[in-house]
Amino acid sequence: AKLAYVSNDLSLNISVIDLQTRTKIQDIPLGGLTENIAFTPDGRRAYVPVFTLGHIAVIDTRSHTKIDEIPMPGADLIIVAITPDGKRAYVSDRLNDAVYVIDTQLNTKIAEIPVGDAPQYLVIEPDGKRTYVANRDSGSVSVIDTRSNTTIAEVTDVGVVNQIAITPDGSRALLVVASGVQVLDLRTNTLISEIDTGPAPFFSAITPDG
């Protein structure tokens, strides 16, 4: 079935929507608030950061039930992203200035990576080799090598980054900041231009052809 998962703040759950019949078929209790849902590439599991409870909820998308909770050391879990091979999940913790790495086969935290101040948005390159993390309070973007799980670079003086979108070929990233969109060359990790979009941009999306 073609489905959508929708998080609900007031009811502290996720609604499962059948897109063919356009009806809700089930609610999945979370017990806390979330800002993000990430699916594994095969679509069999969803990982949900429940930031008010300090854990990642793991949902079986065939039964639409929560099958695991992965405890995290932080209490401000914002975004989770999953590598293209589905083997790792990366989670930003805005309170502890860290990104956590989860082994999705074991559903356990295997690494903690220090980044800039108040990391919020993160995204993984299409080839899965690097993760880019927007650090709100330090006005920077941390670059994580996903093979060594270490920070290998930091792009500074970018301002408050609300969101990052990467082109399908992995050559550029769009950083959405208060003044517009900054273009980051991912081969050199340097800013190459800025696009004026009007006041207070918040989110961007890139077409499949880039």
PyMOL CGO cylinders between C-alpha atoms (Angstrom):
from pymol import cmd
from pymol.cgo import CYLINDER

trace = [
    CYLINDER, 0.00, 0.00, 0.00, 1.06, 3.60, -0.57, 0.3, 1, 1, 1, 1, 1, 1,
    CYLINDER, 1.06, 3.60, -0.57, 1.23, 5.18, 2.85, 0.3, 1, 1, 1, 1, 1, 1,
    CYLINDER, 1.23, 5.18, 2.85, 2.19, 8.39, 4.63, 0.3, 1, 1, 1, 1, 1, 1,
    CYLINDER, 2.19, 8.39, 4.63, 3.20, 8.85, 8.26, 0.3, 1, 1, 1, 1, 1, 1,
    CYLINDER, 3.20, 8.85, 8.26, 2.10, 12.08, 9.95, 0.3, 1, 1, 1, 1, 1, 1,
    CYLINDER, 2.10, 12.08, 9.95, 3.28, 13.17, 13.42, 0.3, 1, 1, 1, 1, 1, 1,
    CYLINDER, 3.28, 13.17, 13.42, 0.70, 14.79, 15.71, 0.3, 1, 1, 1, 1, 1, 1,
    CYLINDER, 0.70, 14.79, 15.71, 1.93, 17.11, 18.48, 0.3, 1, 1, 1, 1, 1, 1,
    CYLINDER, 1.93, 17.11, 18.48, -1.22, 17.28, 20.60, 0.3, 1, 1, 1, 1, 1, 1,
    CYLINDER, -1.22, 17.28, 20.60, -2.03, 13.56, 20.54, 0.3, 1, 1, 1, 1, 1, 1,
    CYLINDER, -2.03, 13.56, 20.54, 1.66, 12.51, 20.76, 0.3, 1, 1, 1, 1, 1, 1,
    CYLINDER, 1.66, 12.51, 20.76, 1.34, 9.88, 18.07, 0.3, 1, 1, 1, 1, 1, 1,
    CYLINDER, 1.34, 9.88, 18.07, 1.82, 9.13, 14.38, 0.3, 1, 1, 1, 1, 1, 1,
    CYLINDER, 1.82, 9.13, 14.38, -1.12, 8.69, 12.04, 0.3, 1, 1, 1, 1, 1, 1,
    CYLINDER, -1.12, 8.69, 12.04, -0.80, 6.22, 9.18, 0.3, 1, 1, 1, 1, 1, 1,
    CYLINDER, -0.80, 6.22, 9.18, -2.54, 7.46, 6.03, 0.3, 1, 1, 1, 1, 1, 1,
    CYLINDER, -2.54, 7.46, 6.03, -3.55, 5.27, 3.08, 0.3, 1, 1, 1, 1, 1, 1,
    CYLINDER, -3.55, 5.27, 3.08, -2.84, 7.50, 0.09, 0.3, 1, 1, 1, 1, 1, 1,
    CYLINDER, -2.84, 7.50, 0.09, -5.03, 5.49, -2.27, 0.3, 1, 1, 1, 1, 1, 1,
    CYLINDER, -5.03, 5.49, -2.27, -8.18, 5.72, -0.15, 0.3, 1, 1, 1, 1, 1, 1,
    CYLINDER, -8.18, 5.72, -0.15, -7.09, 9.00, 1.49, 0.3, 1, 1, 1, 1, 1, 1,
    CYLINDER, -7.09, 9.00, 1.49, -8.08, 7.72, 4.91, 0.3, 1, 1, 1, 1, 1, 1,
    CYLINDER, -8.08, 7.72, 4.91, -6.36, 7.22, 8.25, 0.3, 1, 1, 1, 1, 1, 1,
    CYLINDER, -6.36, 7.22, 8.25, -5.93, 3.53, 8.97, 0.3, 1, 1, 1, 1, 1, 1,
    CYLINDER, -5.93, 3.53, 8.97, -4.11, 3.58, 12.30, 0.3, 1, 1, 1, 1, 1, 1,
    CYLINDER, -4.11, 3.58, 12.30, -2.46, 5.66, 15.03, 0.3, 1, 1, 1, 1, 1, 1,
    CYLINDER, -2.46, 5.66, 15.03, 0.93, 4.69, 16.49, 0.3, 1, 1, 1, 1, 1, 1,
    CYLINDER, 0.93, 4.69, 16.49, 1.42, 5.96, 20.08, 0.3, 1, 1, 1, 1, 1, 1,
    CYLINDER, 1.42, 5.96, 20.08, 4.71, 7.77, 20.80, 0.3, 1, 1, 1, 1, 1, 1,
    CYLINDER, 4.71, 7.77, 20.80, 4.06, 9.33, 24.19, 0.3, 1, 1, 1, 1, 1, 1,
    CYLINDER, 4.06, 9.33, 24.19, 6.19, 12.37, 23.32, 0.3, 1, 1, 1, 1, 1, 1,
    CYLINDER, 6.19, 12.37, 23.32, 6.93, 15.02, 20.70, 0.3, 1, 1, 1, 1, 1, 1,
    CYLINDER, 6.93, 15.02, 20.70, 8.83, 14.55, 17.46, 0.3, 1, 1, 1, 1, 1, 1,
    CYLINDER, 8.83, 14.55, 17.46, 9.89, 16.83, 14.60, 0.3, 1, 1, 1, 1, 1, 1,
    CYLINDER, 9.89, 16.83, 14.60, 11.08, 14.23, 12.09, 0.3, 1, 1, 1, 1, 1, 1,
    CYLINDER, 11.08, 14.23, 12.09, 10.45, 10.75, 10.66, 0.3, 1, 1, 1, 1, 1, 1,
    CYLINDER, 10.45, 10.75, 10.66, 13.03, 8.84, 8.59, 0.3, 1, 1, 1, 1, 1, 1,
    CYLINDER, 13.03, 8.84, 8.59, 12.46, 5.59, 6.70, 0.3, 1, 1, 1, 1, 1, 1,
    CYLINDER, 12.46, 5.59, 6.70, 15.05, 2.96, 5.86, 0.3, 1, 1, 1, 1, 1, 1,
    CYLINDER, 15.05, 2.96, 5.86, 15.63, 2.62, 2.09, 0.3, 1, 1, 1, 1, 1, 1,
    CYLINDER, 15.63, 2.62, 2.09, 13.66, -0.66, 1.97, 0.3, 1, 1, 1, 1, 1, 1,
    CYLINDER, 13.66, -0.66, 1.97, 10.74, 1.05, 3.70, 0.3, 1, 1, 1, 1, 1, 1,
    CYLINDER, 10.74, 1.05, 3.70, 10.44, -1.60, 6.41, 0.3, 1, 1, 1, 1, 1, 1,
    CYLINDER, 10.44, -1.60, 6.41, 11.27, 0.60, 9.38, 0.3, 1, 1, 1, 1, 1, 1,
    CYLINDER, 11.27, 0.60, 9.38, 10.83, 4.18, 10.48, 0.3, 1, 1, 1, 1, 1, 1,
    CYLINDER, 10.83, 4.18, 10.48, 13.09, 5.95, 12.96, 0.3, 1, 1, 1, 1, 1, 1,
    CYLINDER, 13.09, 5.95, 12.96, 11.50, 8.72, 14.99, 0.3, 1, 1, 1, 1, 1, 1,
    CYLINDER, 11.50, 8.72, 14.99, 13.38, 11.02, 17.43, 0.3, 1, 1, 1, 1, 1, 1,
    CYLINDER, 13.38, 11.02, 17.43, 11.08, 11.55, 20.41, 0.3, 1, 1, 1, 1, 1, 1,
    CYLINDER, 11.08, 11.55, 20.41, 12.91, 14.53, 21.85, 0.3, 1, 1, 1, 1, 1, 1,
    CYLINDER, 12.91, 14.53, 21.85, 10.75, 14.99, 24.94, 0.3, 1, 1, 1, 1, 1, 1,
    CYLINDER, 10.75, 14.99, 24.94, 11.53, 11.43, 26.08, 0.3, 1, 1, 1, 1, 1, 1,
    CYLINDER, 11.53, 11.43, 26.08, 15.16, 11.21, 24.95, 0.3, 1, 1, 1, 1, 1, 1,
    CYLINDER, 15.16, 11.21, 24.95, 14.94, 8.18, 22.71, 0.3, 1, 1, 1, 1, 1, 1,
    CYLINDER, 14.94, 8.18, 22.71, 14.53, 7.06, 19.11, 0.3, 1, 1, 1, 1, 1, 1,
    CYLINDER, 14.53, 7.06, 19.11, 11.36, 5.10, 18.45, 0.3, 1, 1, 1, 1, 1, 1,
    CYLINDER, 11.36, 5.10, 18.45, 11.69, 2.30, 15.89, 0.3, 1, 1, 1, 1, 1, 1,
    CYLINDER, 11.69, 2.30, 15.89, 8.51, 1.45, 14.00, 0.3, 1, 1, 1, 1, 1, 1,
    CYLINDER, 8.51, 1.45, 14.00, 7.79, -1.65, 11.92, 0.3, 1, 1, 1, 1, 1, 1,
    CYLINDER, 7.79, -1.65, 11.92, 6.00, -0.25, 8.86, 0.3, 1, 1, 1, 1, 1, 1,
    CYLINDER, 6.00, -0.25, 8.86, 4.33, -3.55, 8.00, 0.3, 1, 1, 1, 1, 1, 1,
    CYLINDER, 4.33, -3.55, 8.00, 2.50, -3.87, 11.32, 0.3, 1, 1, 1, 1, 1, 1,
    CYLINDER, 2.50, -3.87, 11.32, 2.59, -0.11, 12.10, 0.3, 1, 1, 1, 1, 1, 1,
    CYLINDER, 2.59, -0.11, 12.10, 3.76, -0.80, 15.63, 0.3, 1, 1, 1, 1, 1, 1,
    CYLINDER, 3.76, -0.80, 15.63, 6.64, 0.50, 17.73, 0.3, 1, 1, 1, 1, 1, 1,
    CYLINDER, 6.64, 0.50, 17.73, 9.11, -2.38, 18.09, 0.3, 1, 1, 1, 1, 1, 1,
    CYLINDER, 9.11, -2.38, 18.09, 12.01, -0.72, 19.88, 0.3, 1, 1, 1, 1, 1, 1,
    CYLINDER, 12.01, -0.72, 19.88, 13.21, 2.35, 21.75, 0.3, 1, 1, 1, 1, 1, 1,
    CYLINDER, 13.21, 2.35, 21.75, 16.86, 3.40, 21.47, 0.3, 1, 1, 1, 1, 1, 1,
    CYLINDER, 16.86, 3.40, 21.47, 17.91, 5.52, 24.47, 0.3, 1, 1, 1, 1, 1, 1,
    CYLINDER, 17.91, 5.52, 24.47, 19.99, 8.58, 23.70, 0.3, 1, 1, 1, 1, 1, 1,
    CYLINDER, 19.99, 8.58, 23.70, 22.07, 10.65, 26.15, 0.3, 1, 1, 1, 1, 1, 1,
    CYLINDER, 22.07, 10.65, 26.15, 20.51, 13.93, 25.01, 0.3, 1, 1, 1, 1, 1, 1,
    CYLINDER, 20.51, 13.93, 25.01, 17.06, 15.39, 25.56, 0.3, 1, 1, 1, 1, 1, 1,
    CYLINDER, 17.06, 15.39, 25.56, 16.80, 17.58, 22.45, 0.3, 1, 1, 1, 1, 1, 1,
    CYLINDER, 16.80, 17.58, 22.45, 16.88, 15.12, 19.57, 0.3, 1, 1, 1, 1, 1, 1,
    CYLINDER, 16.88, 15.12, 19.57, 15.91, 17.01, 16.42, 0.3, 1, 1, 1, 1, 1, 1,
    CYLINDER, 15.91, 17.01, 16.42, 16.60, 15.26, 13.12, 0.3, 1, 1, 1, 1, 1, 1,
    CYLINDER, 16.60, 15.26, 13.12, 17.40, 11.67, 12.15, 0.3, 1, 1, 1, 1, 1, 1,
    CYLINDER, 17.40, 11.67, 12.15, 18.76, 10.73, 8.71, 0.3, 1, 1, 1, 1, 1, 1,
    CYLINDER, 18.76, 10.73, 8.71, 19.57, 7.27, 7.39, 0.3, 1, 1, 1, 1, 1, 1,
    CYLINDER, 19.57, 7.27, 7.39, 22.44, 6.31, 5.09, 0.3, 1, 1, 1, 1, 1, 1,
    CYLINDER, 22.44, 6.31, 5.09, 21.59, 5.10, 1.56, 0.3, 1, 1, 1, 1, 1, 1,
    CYLINDER, 21.59, 5.10, 1.56, 22.56, 1.52, 2.47, 0.3, 1, 1, 1, 1, 1, 1,
    CYLINDER, 22.56, 1.52, 2.47, 20.27, 1.62, 5.49, 0.3, 1, 1, 1, 1, 1, 1,
    CYLINDER, 20.27, 1.62, 5.49, 22.96, 0.47, 7.92, 0.3, 1, 1, 1, 1, 1, 1,
    CYLINDER, 22.96, 0.47, 7.92, 23.38, 3.67, 9.96, 0.3, 1, 1, 1, 1, 1, 1,
    CYLINDER, 23.38, 3.67, 9.96, 21.21, 6.47, 11.29, 0.3, 1, 1, 1, 1, 1, 1,
    CYLINDER, 21.21, 6.47, 11.29, 22.55, 9.88, 12.32, 0.3, 1, 1, 1, 1, 1, 1,
    CYLINDER, 22.55, 9.88, 12.32, 20.74, 11.94, 14.97, 0.3, 1, 1, 1, 1, 1, 1,
    CYLINDER, 20.74, 11.94, 14.97, 21.36, 15.58, 15.93, 0.3, 1, 1, 1, 1, 1, 1,
    CYLINDER, 21.36, 15.58, 15.93, 21.21, 16.58, 19.61, 0.3, 1, 1, 1, 1, 1, 1,
    CYLINDER, 21.21, 16.58, 19.61, 20.82, 20.34, 19.92, 0.3, 1, 1, 1, 1, 1, 1,
    CYLINDER, 20.82, 20.34, 19.92, 21.37, 20.38, 23.69, 0.3, 1, 1, 1, 1, 1, 1,
    CYLINDER, 21.37, 20.38, 23.69, 24.61, 18.37, 23.87, 0.3, 1, 1, 1, 1, 1, 1,
    CYLINDER, 24.61, 18.37, 23.87, 26.23, 19.70, 20.65, 0.3, 1, 1, 1, 1, 1, 1,
    CYLINDER, 26.23, 19.70, 20.65, 26.60, 16.20, 19.25, 0.3, 1, 1, 1, 1, 1, 1,
    CYLINDER, 26.60, 16.20, 19.25, 25.51, 13.82, 16.53, 0.3, 1, 1, 1, 1, 1, 1,
    CYLINDER, 25.51, 13.82, 16.53, 24.80, 10.21, 17.51, 0.3, 1, 1, 1, 1, 1, 1,
    CYLINDER, 24.80, 10.21, 17.51, 25.29, 7.24, 15.20, 0.3, 1, 1, 1, 1, 1, 1,
    CYLINDER, 25.29, 7.24, 15.20, 22.93, 4.27, 15.38, 0.3, 1, 1, 1, 1, 1, 1,
    CYLINDER, 22.93, 4.27, 15.38, 23.58, 0.79, 14.02, 0.3, 1, 1, 1, 1, 1, 1,
    CYLINDER, 23.58, 0.79, 14.02, 20.19, 0.00, 12.49, 0.3, 1, 1, 1, 1, 1, 1,
    CYLINDER, 20.19, 0.00, 12.49, 20.79, -3.75, 12.51, 0.3, 1, 1, 1, 1, 1, 1,
    CYLINDER, 20.79, -3.75, 12.51, 21.40, -3.78, 16.27, 0.3, 1, 1, 1, 1, 1, 1,
    CYLINDER, 21.40, -3.78, 16.27, 19.37, -0.64, 17.07, 0.3, 1, 1, 1, 1, 1, 1,
    CYLINDER, 19.37, -0.64, 17.07, 22.09, 0.64, 19.37, 0.3, 1, 1, 1, 1, 1, 1,
    CYLINDER, 22.09, 0.64, 19.37, 24.14, 3.84, 19.56, 0.3, 1, 1, 1, 1, 1, 1,
    CYLINDER, 24.14, 3.84, 19.56, 27.68, 3.11, 18.37, 0.3, 1, 1, 1, 1, 1, 1,
    CYLINDER, 27.68, 3.11, 18.37, 29.26, 6.59, 18.25, 0.3, 1, 1, 1, 1, 1, 1,
    CYLINDER, 29.26, 6.59, 18.25, 28.93, 10.15, 19.52, 0.3, 1, 1, 1, 1, 1, 1,
    CYLINDER, 28.93, 10.15, 19.52, 30.45, 12.90, 17.37, 0.3, 1, 1, 1, 1, 1, 1,
    CYLINDER, 30.45, 12.90, 17.37, 31.10, 16.42, 18.74, 0.3, 1, 1, 1, 1, 1, 1,
    CYLINDER, 31.10, 16.42, 18.74, 30.00, 19.17, 16.35, 0.3, 1, 1, 1, 1, 1, 1,
    CYLINDER, 30.00, 19.17, 16.35, 29.24, 22.89, 16.60, 0.3, 1, 1, 1, 1, 1, 1,
    CYLINDER, 29.24, 22.89, 16.60, 26.85, 24.69, 18.94, 0.3, 1, 1, 1, 1, 1, 1,
    CYLINDER, 26.85, 24.69, 18.94, 23.19, 23.61, 18.85, 0.3, 1, 1, 1, 1, 1, 1,
    CYLINDER, 23.19, 23.61, 18.85, 23.14, 21.27, 15.84, 0.3, 1, 1, 1, 1, 1, 1,
    CYLINDER, 23.14, 21.27, 15.84, 19.69, 20.96, 14.38, 0.3, 1, 1, 1, 1, 1, 1,
    CYLINDER, 19.69, 20.96, 14.38, 19.29, 20.05, 10.71, 0.3, 1, 1, 1, 1, 1, 1,
    CYLINDER, 19.29, 20.05, 10.71, 21.45, 17.33, 9.13, 0.3, 1, 1, 1, 1, 1, 1,
    CYLINDER, 21.45, 17.33, 9.13, 21.55, 15.58, 5.77, 0.3, 1, 1, 1, 1, 1, 1,
    CYLINDER, 21.55, 15.58, 5.77, 23.56, 12.73, 4.25, 0.3, 1, 1, 1, 1, 1, 1,
    CYLINDER, 23.56, 12.73, 4.25, 25.18, 12.85, 0.80, 0.3, 1, 1, 1, 1, 1, 1,
    CYLINDER, 25.18, 12.85, 0.80, 23.63, 10.64, -1.91, 0.3, 1, 1, 1, 1, 1, 1,
    CYLINDER, 23.63, 10.64, -1.91, 26.69, 8.34, -1.85, 0.3, 1, 1, 1, 1, 1, 1,
    CYLINDER, 26.69, 8.34, -1.85, 26.53, 8.12, 1.94, 0.3, 1, 1, 1, 1, 1, 1,
    CYLINDER, 26.53, 8.12, 1.94, 30.14, 9.16, 2.51, 0.3, 1, 1, 1, 1, 1, 1,
    CYLINDER, 30.14, 9.16, 2.51, 29.51, 12.41, 4.40, 0.3, 1, 1, 1, 1, 1, 1,
    CYLINDER, 29.51, 12.41, 4.40, 26.92, 13.96, 6.70, 0.3, 1, 1, 1, 1, 1, 1,
    CYLINDER, 26.92, 13.96, 6.70, 26.40, 17.73, 6.80, 0.3, 1, 1, 1, 1, 1, 1,
    CYLINDER, 26.40, 17.73, 6.80, 25.19, 19.25, 10.07, 0.3, 1, 1, 1, 1, 1, 1,
    CYLINDER, 25.19, 19.25, 10.07, 23.79, 22.77, 10.52, 0.3, 1, 1, 1, 1, 1, 1,
    CYLINDER, 23.79, 22.77, 10.52, 24.90, 24.26, 13.84, 0.3, 1, 1, 1, 1, 1, 1,
    CYLINDER, 24.90, 24.26, 13.84, 22.44, 26.98, 14.79, 0.3, 1, 1, 1, 1, 1, 1,
    CYLINDER, 22.44, 26.98, 14.79, 24.29, 28.90, 17.50, 0.3, 1, 1, 1, 1, 1, 1,
    CYLINDER, 24.29, 28.90, 17.50, 27.81, 28.73, 16.05, 0.3, 1, 1, 1, 1, 1, 1,
    CYLINDER, 27.81, 28.73, 16.05, 26.63, 29.70, 12.54, 0.3, 1, 1, 1, 1, 1, 1,
    CYLINDER, 26.63, 29.70, 12.54, 28.52, 26.83, 10.94, 0.3, 1, 1, 1, 1, 1, 1,
    CYLINDER, 28.52, 26.83, 10.94, 28.16, 23.53, 9.10, 0.3, 1, 1, 1, 1, 1, 1,
    CYLINDER, 28.16, 23.53, 9.10, 30.05, 20.48, 10.36, 0.3, 1, 1, 1, 1, 1, 1,
    CYLINDER, 30.05, 20.48, 10.36, 31.17, 17.83, 7.85, 0.3, 1, 1, 1, 1, 1, 1,
    CYLINDER, 31.17, 17.83, 7.85, 31.22, 14.26, 9.16, 0.3, 1, 1, 1, 1, 1, 1,
    CYLINDER, 31.22, 14.26, 9.16, 33.05, 11.39, 7.48, 0.3, 1, 1, 1, 1, 1, 1,
    CYLINDER, 33.05, 11.39, 7.48, 30.62, 8.47, 7.83, 0.3, 1, 1, 1, 1, 1, 1,
    CYLINDER, 30.62, 8.47, 7.83, 33.37, 5.85, 7.51, 0.3, 1, 1, 1, 1, 1, 1,
    CYLINDER, 33.37, 5.85, 7.51, 35.39, 7.11, 10.48, 0.3, 1, 1, 1, 1, 1, 1,
    CYLINDER, 35.39, 7.11, 10.48, 32.47, 8.91, 12.19, 0.3, 1, 1, 1, 1, 1, 1,
    CYLINDER, 32.47, 8.91, 12.19, 34.63, 11.97, 12.81, 0.3, 1, 1, 1, 1, 1, 1,
    CYLINDER, 34.63, 11.97, 12.81, 34.22, 15.66, 11.98, 0.3, 1, 1, 1, 1, 1, 1,
    CYLINDER, 34.22, 15.66, 11.98, 36.64, 16.36, 9.14, 0.3, 1, 1, 1, 1, 1, 1,
    CYLINDER, 36.64, 16.36, 9.14, 35.76, 19.99, 8.36, 0.3, 1, 1, 1, 1, 1, 1,
    CYLINDER, 35.76, 19.99, 8.36, 33.70, 22.93, 9.52, 0.3, 1, 1, 1, 1, 1, 1,
    CYLINDER, 33.70, 22.93, 9.52, 32.32, 25.61, 7.24, 0.3, 1, 1, 1, 1, 1, 1,
    CYLINDER, 32.32, 25.61, 7.24, 32.16, 28.82, 9.29, 0.3, 1, 1, 1, 1, 1, 1,
    CYLINDER, 32.16, 28.82, 9.29, 30.44, 32.20, 9.03, 0.3, 1, 1, 1, 1, 1, 1,
    CYLINDER, 30.44, 32.20, 9.03, 27.37, 30.89, 7.25, 0.3, 1, 1, 1, 1, 1, 1,
    CYLINDER, 27.37, 30.89, 7.25, 24.80, 32.30, 9.67, 0.3, 1, 1, 1, 1, 1, 1,
    CYLINDER, 24.80, 32.30, 9.67, 21.84, 30.45, 11.13, 0.3, 1, 1, 1, 1, 1, 1,
    CYLINDER, 21.84, 30.45, 11.13, 21.10, 27.56, 8.75, 0.3, 1, 1, 1, 1, 1, 1,
    CYLINDER, 21.10, 27.56, 8.75, 17.48, 26.42, 8.83, 0.3, 1, 1, 1, 1, 1, 1,
    CYLINDER, 17.48, 26.42, 8.83, 17.87, 23.57, 6.35, 0.3, 1, 1, 1, 1, 1, 1,
    CYLINDER, 17.87, 23.57, 6.35, 20.30, 21.91, 3.93, 0.3, 1, 1, 1, 1, 1, 1,
    CYLINDER, 20.30, 21.91, 3.93, 19.47, 20.32, 0.57, 0.3, 1, 1, 1, 1, 1, 1,
    CYLINDER, 19.47, 20.32, 0.57, 22.03, 18.43, -1.52, 0.3, 1, 1, 1, 1, 1, 1,
    CYLINDER, 22.03, 18.43, -1.52, 21.90, 18.07, -5.31, 0.3, 1, 1, 1, 1, 1, 1,
    CYLINDER, 21.90, 18.07, -5.31, 21.37, 14.51, -6.63, 0.3, 1, 1, 1, 1, 1, 1,
    CYLINDER, 21.37, 14.51, -6.63, 24.94, 14.36, -7.99, 0.3, 1, 1, 1, 1, 1, 1,
    CYLINDER, 24.94, 14.36, -7.99, 26.35, 15.36, -4.59, 0.3, 1, 1, 1, 1, 1, 1,
    CYLINDER, 26.35, 15.36, -4.59, 28.29, 18.34, -5.93, 0.3, 1, 1, 1, 1, 1, 1,
    CYLINDER, 28.29, 18.34, -5.93, 26.45, 21.23, -4.26, 0.3, 1, 1, 1, 1, 1, 1,
    CYLINDER, 26.45, 21.23, -4.26, 24.42, 21.96, -1.15, 0.3, 1, 1, 1, 1, 1, 1,
    CYLINDER, 24.42, 21.96, -1.15, 21.89, 24.72, -0.62, 0.3, 1, 1, 1, 1, 1, 1,
    CYLINDER, 21.89, 24.72, -0.62, 22.05, 26.28, 2.85, 0.3, 1, 1, 1, 1, 1, 1,
    CYLINDER, 22.05, 26.28, 2.85, 18.85, 28.11, 3.74, 0.3, 1, 1, 1, 1, 1, 1,
    CYLINDER, 18.85, 28.11, 3.74, 19.76, 31.10, 5.94, 0.3, 1, 1, 1, 1, 1, 1,
    CYLINDER, 19.76, 31.10, 5.94, 17.95, 34.26, 7.04, 0.3, 1, 1, 1, 1, 1, 1,
    CYLINDER, 17.95, 34.26, 7.04, 19.33, 36.32, 4.16, 0.3, 1, 1, 1, 1, 1, 1,
    CYLINDER, 19.33, 36.32, 4.16, 18.66, 33.81, 1.37, 0.3, 1, 1, 1, 1, 1, 1,
    CYLINDER, 18.66, 33.81, 1.37, 20.28, 30.61, 0.10, 0.3, 1, 1, 1, 1, 1, 1,
    CYLINDER, 20.28, 30.61, 0.10, 24.02, 30.02, 0.20, 0.3, 1, 1, 1, 1, 1, 1,
    CYLINDER, 24.02, 30.02, 0.20, 25.57, 27.56, -2.24, 0.3, 1, 1, 1, 1, 1, 1,
    CYLINDER, 25.57, 27.56, -2.24, 28.22, 25.23, -0.84, 0.3, 1, 1, 1, 1, 1, 1,
    CYLINDER, 28.22, 25.23, -0.84, 30.68, 23.39, -3.09, 0.3, 1, 1, 1, 1, 1, 1,
    CYLINDER, 30.68, 23.39, -3.09, 30.88, 19.92, -1.54, 0.3, 1, 1, 1, 1, 1, 1,
    CYLINDER, 30.88, 19.92, -1.54, 34.17, 19.04, -3.26, 0.3, 1, 1, 1, 1, 1, 1,
    CYLINDER, 34.17, 19.04, -3.26, 36.00, 21.86, -1.49, 0.3, 1, 1, 1, 1, 1, 1,
    CYLINDER, 36.00, 21.86, -1.49, 33.52, 22.61, 1.34, 0.3, 1, 1, 1, 1, 1, 1,
    CYLINDER, 33.52, 22.61, 1.34, 33.60, 26.30, 0.46, 0.3, 1, 1, 1, 1, 1, 1,
    CYLINDER, 33.60, 26.30, 0.46, 30.79, 28.80, -0.11, 0.3, 1, 1, 1, 1, 1, 1,
    CYLINDER, 30.79, 28.80, -0.11, 30.69, 29.85, -3.76, 0.3, 1, 1, 1, 1, 1, 1,
    CYLINDER, 30.69, 29.85, -3.76, 27.61, 32.09, -4.04, 0.3, 1, 1, 1, 1, 1, 1,
    CYLINDER, 27.61, 32.09, -4.04, 24.50, 33.43, -2.33, 0.3, 1, 1, 1, 1, 1, 1,
    CYLINDER, 24.50, 33.43, -2.33, 21.02, 33.71, -3.82, 0.3, 1, 1, 1, 1, 1, 1,
    CYLINDER, 21.02, 33.71, -3.82, 18.59, 36.38, -2.62, 0.3, 1, 1, 1, 1, 1, 1,
    CYLINDER, 18.59, 36.38, -2.62, 15.21, 34.71, -2.16, 0.3, 1, 1, 1, 1, 1, 1,
    CYLINDER, 15.21, 34.71, -2.16, 13.28, 37.34, -0.23, 0.3, 1, 1, 1, 1, 1, 1,
    CYLINDER, 13.28, 37.34, -0.23, 12.76, 37.69, 3.52, 0.3, 1, 1, 1, 1, 1, 1,
    CYLINDER, 12.76, 37.69, 3.52, 12.95, 34.79, 5.98, 0.3, 1, 1, 1, 1, 1, 1,
    CYLINDER, 12.95, 34.79, 5.98, 13.37, 31.69, 3.75, 0.3, 1, 1, 1, 1, 1, 1,
    CYLINDER, 13.37, 31.69, 3.75, 12.99, 28.44, 5.68, 0.3, 1, 1, 1, 1, 1, 1,
    CYLINDER, 12.99, 28.44, 5.68, 13.09, 25.35, 3.44, 0.3, 1, 1, 1, 1, 1, 1,
    CYLINDER, 13.09, 25.35, 3.44, 14.34, 24.25, 0.02, 0.3, 1, 1, 1, 1, 1, 1,
    CYLINDER, 14.34, 24.25, 0.02, 13.89, 21.25, -2.27, 0.3, 1, 1, 1, 1, 1, 1,
    CYLINDER, 13.89, 21.25, -2.27, 15.89, 20.29, -5.35, 0.3, 1, 1, 1, 1, 1, 1,
    CYLINDER, 15.89, 20.29, -5.35, 14.34, 18.71, -8.45, 0.3, 1, 1, 1, 1, 1, 1,
    CYLINDER, 14.34, 18.71, -8.45, 15.49, 15.14, -9.33, 0.3, 1, 1, 1, 1, 1, 1,
    CYLINDER, 15.49, 15.14, -9.33, 17.52, 16.38, -12.32, 0.3, 1, 1, 1, 1, 1, 1,
    CYLINDER, 17.52, 16.38, -12.32, 19.40, 18.80, -10.03, 0.3, 1, 1, 1, 1, 1, 1,
]
cmd.load_cgo(trace, "trace")
